[in-house]
């Protein structure tokens, strides 16, 4: 069943969109409860993940650990899905 679903996504060229939605849904598991609770808006545009952060200290911490978060995303979803993170 899973392989049929993956083939269907590939046939209709929806694989990337499905992975993008999956990444946004899995954000709390990737970064943890503390950071995700201070995140209000996530969206992907031009292979960049835009993340709105409510807390200044959390935003600063994420900016300093940007590569670590990007590596977590690459491990789970591959390097082609997201090329950059933007915290605002």
RAWO-V376682 format. One line per field, one symbol per residue. ss: DSSP state (H for helix, E for strand, - for the rest). phi: phi as a letter, one per 40 degrees, with the letter a starting at -180 (. if undefined). burial: I if it has 9 or more other C-alpha atoms within 8 Angstrom, else O. A space follows every 10 residues. Layout:
ss->???
phi->???
burial->???
//
This chain:
ss->-HHHHHHHHH H---HHHHHH HHHHHHHHHH H-HHHH--EE EEEEE--EEE EEE--HHHHH HHHH-HHHHH HHHHHHH--- ---EEEE-
phi->.ccccccccc ccfbdccccc ccccccddcc bgcccccbbb ababafgbcc bcbcbccccc ccccbdcccc ccccccbgcc cbbabbbb
burial->OOOOOIOOII OOOIIOOIII OOIIOOIIOI IIOOIIOIII OIOIOOIIII IIIOOOOIIO OIOOOIOOII OIIIOOIOIO IIIOIOIO
//
